[in-house]
Amino acid sequence: METLNISEKKNKIKWDYDGEADILYISFGNPKNAEGVDIGEGTIIRIRPDTKEIIGLTILNPLNRTLSSLSGKHKVIRKKKQSPVAK
């Protein structure tokens, strides 16, 4: 079985969110070229092929999936807009 390297602690975690595509990019240190491994549920692990080190994550549709999950589990309360009463 092939092994992967996971550092104990990274000093800098950088992230970027693409709101138009609803994609969250998380990098451990400065972003680098990597191969992506889809581990399911819209999560891709980014690995440097030369060192087999995990250098980041890409999460697809985090906002839409979170909102869908919350709306299914919690009651959404919307306040009705009150119209002014004419006298």
N, CA, C and O atoms as a GROMACS GRO file, in nm:
protein
  348
    1MET      N    1   0.083  -0.118   0.000
    1MET     CA    2   0.000   0.000   0.000
    1MET      C    3   0.088   0.124   0.000
    1MET      O    4   0.185   0.132   0.075
    2GLU      N    5   0.053   0.218  -0.083
    2GLU     CA    6   0.127   0.344  -0.092
    2GLU      C    7   0.095   0.434   0.028
    2GLU      O    8  -0.018   0.434   0.076
    3THR      N    9   0.194   0.508   0.075
    3THR     CA   10   0.171   0.595   0.190
    3THR      C   11   0.167   0.741   0.148
    3THR      O   12   0.221   0.779   0.044
    4LEU      N   13   0.100   0.823   0.230
    4LEU     CA   14   0.094   0.968   0.210
    4LEU      C   15   0.155   1.036   0.330
    4LEU      O   16   0.152   0.982   0.441
    5ASN      N   17   0.209   1.154   0.309
    5ASN     CA   18   0.268   1.231   0.417
    5ASN      C   19   0.171   1.340   0.461
    5ASN      O   20   0.119   1.415   0.379
    6ILE      N   21   0.148   1.346   0.591
    6ILE     CA   22   0.066   1.451   0.649
    6ILE      C   23   0.151   1.517   0.756
    6ILE      O   24   0.187   1.453   0.855
    7SER      N   25   0.183   1.643   0.737
    7SER     CA   26   0.264   1.714   0.836
    7SER      C   27   0.184   1.733   0.964
    7SER      O   28   0.062   1.745   0.962
    8GLU      N   29   0.256   1.735   1.076
    8GLU     CA   30   0.190   1.752   1.206
    8GLU      C   31   0.119   1.886   1.216
    8GLU      O   32   0.005   1.894   1.262
    9LYS      N   33   0.186   1.992   1.173
    9LYS     CA   34   0.126   2.125   1.184
    9LYS      C   35   0.181   2.213   1.073
    9LYS      O   36   0.300   2.213   1.045
   10LYS      N   37   0.092   2.286   1.012
   10LYS     CA   38   0.132   2.384   0.911
   10LYS      C   39   0.117   2.522   0.971
   10LYS      O   40   0.018   2.552   1.038
   11ASN      N   41   0.216   2.606   0.946
   11ASN     CA   42   0.210   2.742   0.999
   11ASN      C   43   0.108   2.829   0.927
   11ASN      O   44   0.046   2.916   0.988
   12LYS      N   45   0.092   2.807   0.799
   12LYS     CA   46   0.003   2.892   0.722
   12LYS      C   47  -0.100   2.808   0.647
   12LYS      O   48  -0.066   2.724   0.564
   13ILE      N   49  -0.224   2.832   0.678
   13ILE     CA   50  -0.332   2.771   0.601
   13ILE      C   51  -0.396   2.884   0.523
   13ILE      O   52  -0.442   2.982   0.580
   14LYS      N   53  -0.399   2.868   0.393
   14LYS     CA   54  -0.457   2.970   0.306
   14LYS      C   55  -0.583   2.914   0.243
   14LYS      O   56  -0.592   2.794   0.217
   15TRP      N   57  -0.679   3.001   0.218
   15TRP     CA   58  -0.801   2.955   0.156
   15TRP      C   59  -0.852   3.060   0.060
   15TRP      O   60  -0.821   3.178   0.071
   16ASP      N   61  -0.933   3.013  -0.034
   16ASP     CA   62  -0.996   3.101  -0.132
   16ASP      C   63  -1.132   3.040  -0.164
   16ASP      O   64  -1.145   2.919  -0.179
   17TYR      N   65  -1.232   3.125  -0.173
   17TYR     CA   66  -1.367   3.078  -0.205
   17TYR      C   67  -1.412   3.141  -0.336
   17TYR      O   68  -1.408   3.263  -0.351
   18ASP      N   69  -1.454   3.058  -0.430
   18ASP     CA   70  -1.509   3.104  -0.557
   18ASP      C   71  -1.661   3.100  -0.543
   18ASP      O   72  -1.722   2.995  -0.558
   19GLY      N   73  -1.721   3.215  -0.515
   19GLY     CA   74  -1.864   3.223  -0.491
   19GLY      C   75  -1.948   3.190  -0.613
   19GLY      O   76  -2.057   3.134  -0.600
   20GLU      N   77  -1.899   3.224  -0.731
   20GLU     CA   78  -1.974   3.196  -0.854
   20GLU      C   79  -1.985   3.045  -0.878
   20GLU      O   80  -2.090   2.996  -0.919
   21ALA      N   81  -1.876   2.973  -0.854
   21ALA     CA   82  -1.874   2.828  -0.875
   21ALA      C   83  -1.907   2.750  -0.747
   21ALA      O   84  -1.929   2.630  -0.753
   22ASP      N   85  -1.909   2.818  -0.631
   22ASP     CA   86  -1.930   2.757  -0.500
   22ASP      C   87  -1.827   2.647  -0.475
   22ASP      O   88  -1.860   2.530  -0.455
   23ILE      N   89  -1.698   2.690  -0.478
   23ILE     CA   90  -1.586   2.598  -0.452
   23ILE      C   91  -1.495   2.662  -0.349
   23ILE      O   92  -1.458   2.779  -0.361
   24LEU      N   93  -1.458   2.585  -0.246
   24LEU     CA   94  -1.366   2.630  -0.143
   24LEU      C   95  -1.232   2.559  -0.162
   24LEU      O   96  -1.225   2.436  -0.166
   25TYR      N   97  -1.126   2.640  -0.175
   25TYR     CA   98  -0.990   2.587  -0.191
   25TYR      C   99  -0.915   2.612  -0.060
   25TYR      O  100  -0.909   2.726  -0.014
   26ILE      N  101  -0.857   2.509  -0.002
   26ILE     CA  102  -0.778   2.522   0.120
   26ILE      C  103  -0.638   2.469   0.090
   26ILE      O  104  -0.622   2.357   0.041
   27SER      N  105  -0.535   2.551   0.119
   27SER     CA  106  -0.396   2.510   0.094
   27SER      C  107  -0.317   2.516   0.223
   27SER      O  108  -0.333   2.609   0.302
   28PHE      N  109  -0.233   2.417   0.245
   28PHE     CA  110  -0.143   2.415   0.359
   28PHE      C  111  -0.012   2.474   0.310
   28PHE      O  112   0.066   2.407   0.242
   29GLY      N  113   0.014   2.600   0.345
   29GLY     CA  114   0.128   2.673   0.291
   29GLY      C  115   0.086   2.738   0.160
   29GLY      O  116  -0.033   2.750   0.131
   30ASN      N  117   0.184   2.780   0.081
   30ASN     CA  118   0.152   2.842  -0.047
   30ASN      C  119   0.097   2.739  -0.144
   30ASN      O  120   0.144   2.625  -0.147
   31PRO      N  121  -0.004   2.777  -0.223
   31PRO     CA  122  -0.060   2.683  -0.322
   31PRO      C  123   0.049   2.632  -0.417
   31PRO      O  124   0.136   2.709  -0.461
   32LYS      N  125   0.044   2.503  -0.449
   32LYS     CA  126   0.141   2.440  -0.538
   32LYS      C  127   0.066   2.351  -0.636
   32LYS      O  128  -0.050   2.315  -0.615
   33ASN      N  129   0.135   2.315  -0.744
   33ASN     CA  130   0.077   2.219  -0.837
   33ASN      C  131   0.060   2.086  -0.766
   33ASN      O  132   0.145   2.043  -0.688
   34ALA      N  133  -0.052   2.020  -0.795
   34ALA     CA  134  -0.080   1.894  -0.727
   34ALA      C  135  -0.173   1.809  -0.811
   34ALA      O  136  -0.236   1.855  -0.906
   35GLU      N  137  -0.179   1.682  -0.773
   35GLU     CA  138  -0.277   1.591  -0.831
   35GLU      C  139  -0.396   1.584  -0.736
   35GLU      O  140  -0.379   1.586  -0.614
   36GLY      N  141  -0.515   1.577  -0.792
   36GLY     CA  142  -0.635   1.568  -0.709
   36GLY      C  143  -0.686   1.427  -0.699
   36GLY      O  144  -0.689   1.354  -0.798
   37VAL      N  145  -0.727   1.389  -0.579
   37VAL     CA  146  -0.787   1.258  -0.555
   37VAL      C  147  -0.925   1.282  -0.498
   37VAL      O  148  -0.939   1.335  -0.388
   38ASP      N  149  -1.027   1.242  -0.572
   38ASP     CA  150  -1.166   1.260  -0.528
   38ASP      C  151  -1.198   1.153  -0.424
   38ASP      O  152  -1.198   1.034  -0.455
   39ILE      N  153  -1.225   1.197  -0.301
   39ILE     CA  154  -1.257   1.101  -0.195
   39ILE      C  155  -1.408   1.095  -0.169
   39ILE      O  156  -1.452   1.035  -0.071
   40GLY      N  157  -1.486   1.156  -0.256
   40GLY     CA  158  -1.631   1.149  -0.246
   40GLY      C  159  -1.690   1.265  -0.168
   40GLY      O  160  -1.618   1.344  -0.106
   41GLU      N  161  -1.821   1.275  -0.173
   41GLU     CA  162  -1.895   1.379  -0.102
   41GLU      C  163  -1.848   1.519  -0.140
   41GLU      O  164  -1.858   1.612  -0.060
   42GLY      N  165  -1.798   1.536  -0.262
   42GLY     CA  166  -1.756   1.668  -0.308
   42GLY      C  167  -1.625   1.716  -0.250
   42GLY      O  168  -1.599   1.836  -0.246
   43THR      N  169  -1.540   1.624  -0.203
   43THR     CA  170  -1.412   1.661  -0.144
   43THR      C  171  -1.298   1.601  -0.225
   43THR      O  172  -1.296   1.481  -0.254
   44ILE      N  173  -1.204   1.686  -0.259
   44ILE     CA  174  -1.087   1.644  -0.336
   44ILE      C  175  -0.963   1.675  -0.253
   44ILE      O  176  -0.945   1.788  -0.208
   45ILE      N  177  -0.878   1.574  -0.232
   45ILE     CA  178  -0.751   1.592  -0.161
   45ILE      C  179  -0.645   1.622  -0.266
   45ILE      O  180  -0.634   1.551  -0.366
   46ARG      N  181  -0.566   1.729  -0.243
   46ARG     CA  182  -0.459   1.764  -0.336
   46ARG      C  183  -0.325   1.713  -0.280
   46ARG      O  184  -0.289   1.741  -0.166
   47ILE      N  185  -0.253   1.638  -0.365
   47ILE     CA  186  -0.130   1.571  -0.324
   47ILE      C  187  -0.017   1.607  -0.420
   47ILE      O  188  -0.034   1.606  -0.542
   48ARG      N  189   0.100   1.640  -0.364
   48ARG     CA  190   0.219   1.661  -0.446
   48ARG      C  191   0.270   1.525  -0.492
   48ARG      O  192   0.302   1.441  -0.408
   49PRO      N  193   0.278   1.501  -0.621
   49PRO     CA  194   0.318   1.369  -0.669
   49PRO      C  195   0.461   1.330  -0.633
   49PRO      O  196   0.489   1.211  -0.614
   50ASP      N  197   0.552   1.427  -0.624
   50ASP     CA  198   0.692   1.393  -0.596
   50ASP      C  199   0.716   1.355  -0.450
   50ASP      O  200   0.798   1.267  -0.424
   51THR      N  201   0.647   1.418  -0.356
   51THR     CA  202   0.670   1.390  -0.213
   51THR      C  203   0.556   1.311  -0.148
   51THR      O  204   0.568   1.267  -0.034
   52LYS      N  205   0.447   1.292  -0.221
   52LYS     CA  206   0.326   1.225  -0.168
   52LYS      C  207   0.272   1.296  -0.044
   52LYS      O  208   0.216   1.234   0.046
   53GLU      N  209   0.290   1.428  -0.040
   53GLU     CA  210   0.243   1.508   0.072
   53GLU      C  211   0.107   1.569   0.039
   53GLU      O  212   0.086   1.620  -0.071
   54ILE      N  213   0.016   1.563   0.134
   54ILE     CA  214  -0.114   1.629   0.117
   54ILE      C  215  -0.091   1.778   0.136
   54ILE      O  216  -0.045   1.822   0.241
   55ILE      N  217  -0.123   1.856   0.034
   55ILE     CA  218  -0.097   2.000   0.041
   55ILE      C  219  -0.224   2.084   0.041
   55ILE      O  220  -0.217   2.206   0.051
   56GLY      N  221  -0.339   2.019   0.030
   56GLY     CA  222  -0.461   2.098   0.033
   56GLY      C  223  -0.586   2.017   0.007
   56GLY      O  224  -0.582   1.897  -0.016
   57LEU      N  225  -0.697   2.088   0.012
   57LEU     CA  226  -0.829   2.031  -0.010
   57LEU      C  227  -0.908   2.121  -0.103
   57LEU      O  228  -0.888   2.243  -0.104
   58THR      N  229  -0.995   2.063  -0.180
   58THR     CA  230  -1.092   2.138  -0.258
   58THR      C  231  -1.229   2.082  -0.222
   58THR      O  232  -1.252   1.962  -0.231
   59ILE      N  233  -1.318   2.171  -0.183
   59ILE     CA  234  -1.451   2.128  -0.143
   59ILE      C  235  -1.552   2.189  -0.240
   59ILE      O  236  -1.562   2.311  -0.254
   60LEU      N  237  -1.625   2.101  -0.308
   60LEU     CA  238  -1.722   2.144  -0.408
   60LEU      C  239  -1.858   2.171  -0.344
   60LEU      O  240  -1.906   2.093  -0.263
   61ASN      N  241  -1.919   2.281  -0.381
   61ASN     CA  242  -2.053   2.320  -0.337
   61ASN      C  243  -2.071   2.323  -0.185
   61ASN      O  244  -2.173   2.274  -0.135
   62PRO      N  245  -1.977   2.380  -0.109
   62PRO     CA  246  -1.993   2.378   0.036
   62PRO      C  247  -2.112   2.462   0.083
   62PRO      O  248  -2.182   2.422   0.176
   63LEU      N  249  -2.137   2.575   0.021
   63LEU     CA  250  -2.248   2.661   0.063
   63LEU      C  251  -2.382   2.596   0.033
   63LEU      O  252  -2.469   2.587   0.120
   64ASN      N  253  -2.400   2.550  -0.090
   64ASN     CA  254  -2.527   2.489  -0.127
   64ASN      C  255  -2.556   2.362  -0.048
   64ASN      O  256  -2.670   2.339  -0.008
   65ARG      N  257  -2.453   2.280  -0.026
   65ARG     CA  258  -2.475   2.156   0.049
   65ARG      C  259  -2.506   2.185   0.196
   65ARG      O  260  -2.588   2.116   0.256
   66THR      N  261  -2.440   2.286   0.253
   66THR     CA  262  -2.467   2.321   0.392
   66THR      C  263  -2.607   2.377   0.408
   66THR      O  264  -2.679   2.339   0.500
   67LEU      N  265  -2.646   2.467   0.319
   67LEU     CA  266  -2.780   2.524   0.327
   67LEU      C  267  -2.887   2.417   0.306
   67LEU      O  268  -2.990   2.419   0.374
   68SER      N  269  -2.865   2.324   0.215
   68SER     CA  270  -2.961   2.215   0.194
   68SER      C  271  -2.973   2.129   0.318
   68SER      O  272  -3.083   2.089   0.356
   69SER      N  273  -2.860   2.100   0.380
   69SER     CA  274  -2.861   2.018   0.500
   69SER      C  275  -2.934   2.090   0.614
   69SER      O  276  -3.013   2.028   0.686
   70LEU      N  277  -2.907   2.216   0.631
   70LEU     CA  278  -2.971   2.293   0.738
   70LEU      C  279  -3.121   2.307   0.716
   70LEU      O  280  -3.199   2.298   0.811
   71SER      N  281  -3.162   2.330   0.592
   71SER     CA  282  -3.305   2.349   0.566
   71SER      C  283  -3.383   2.220   0.586
   71SER      O  284  -3.502   2.224   0.614
   72GLY      N  285  -3.316   2.106   0.570
   72GLY     CA  286  -3.382   1.979   0.592
   72GLY      C  287  -3.393   1.941   0.738
   72GLY      O  288  -3.479   1.861   0.776
   73LYS      N  289  -3.306   1.998   0.822
   73LYS     CA  290  -3.303   1.961   0.962
   73LYS      C  291  -3.364   2.066   1.054
   73LYS      O  292  -3.408   2.034   1.165
   74HIS      N  293  -3.368   2.189   1.009
   74HIS     CA  294  -3.417   2.296   1.093
   74HIS      C  295  -3.537   2.363   1.028
   74HIS      O  296  -3.547   2.372   0.906
   75LYS      N  297  -3.624   2.409   1.110
   75LYS     CA  298  -3.738   2.483   1.060
   75LYS      C  299  -3.692   2.623   1.021
   75LYS      O  300  -3.632   2.695   1.101
   76VAL      N  301  -3.721   2.659   0.899
   76VAL     CA  302  -3.684   2.791   0.852
   76VAL      C  303  -3.799   2.886   0.881
   76VAL      O  304  -3.912   2.862   0.837
   77ILE      N  305  -3.772   2.993   0.954
   77ILE     CA  306  -3.875   3.089   0.990
   77ILE      C  307  -3.852   3.216   0.909
   77ILE      O  308  -3.745   3.276   0.915
   78ARG      N  309  -3.951   3.254   0.836
   78ARG     CA  310  -3.943   3.376   0.757
   78ARG      C  311  -4.045   3.475   0.811
   78ARG      O  312  -4.162   3.443   0.829
   79LYS      N  313  -3.998   3.595   0.836
   79LYS     CA  314  -4.088   3.698   0.887
   79LYS      C  315  -4.163   3.758   0.769
   79LYS      O  316  -4.105   3.787   0.664
   80LYS      N  317  -4.294   3.776   0.789
   80LYS     CA  318  -4.373   3.840   0.685
   80LYS      C  319  -4.349   3.989   0.689
   80LYS      O  320  -4.340   4.050   0.796
   81LYS      N  321  -4.339   4.044   0.573
   81LYS     CA  322  -4.323   4.188   0.563
   81LYS      C  323  -4.460   4.251   0.589
   81LYS      O  324  -4.557   4.221   0.520
   82GLN      N  325  -4.465   4.338   0.687
   82GLN     CA  326  -4.592   4.402   0.719
   82GLN      C  327  -4.608   4.526   0.634
   82GLN      O  328  -4.517   4.608   0.622
   83SER      N  329  -4.725   4.536   0.575
   83SER     CA  330  -4.753   4.655   0.494
   83SER      C  331  -4.813   4.761   0.584
   83SER      O  332  -4.886   4.730   0.678
   84PRO      N  333  -4.782   4.886   0.555
   84PRO     CA  334  -4.835   4.995   0.637
   84PRO      C  335  -4.987   5.000   0.627
   84PRO      O  336  -5.044   4.975   0.521
   85VAL      N  337  -5.051   5.033   0.737
   85VAL     CA  338  -5.196   5.043   0.741
   85VAL      C  339  -5.235   5.185   0.702
   85VAL      O  340  -5.188   5.282   0.761
   86ALA      N  341  -5.320   5.196   0.603
   86ALA     CA  342  -5.366   5.327   0.558
   86ALA      C  343  -5.478   5.375   0.651
   86ALA      O  344  -5.567   5.297   0.685
   87LYS      N  345  -5.474   5.503   0.692
   87LYS     CA  346  -5.576   5.561   0.779
   87LYS      C  347  -5.655   5.665   0.706
   87LYS      O  348  -5.746   5.726   0.763
   0.00000   0.00000   0.00000
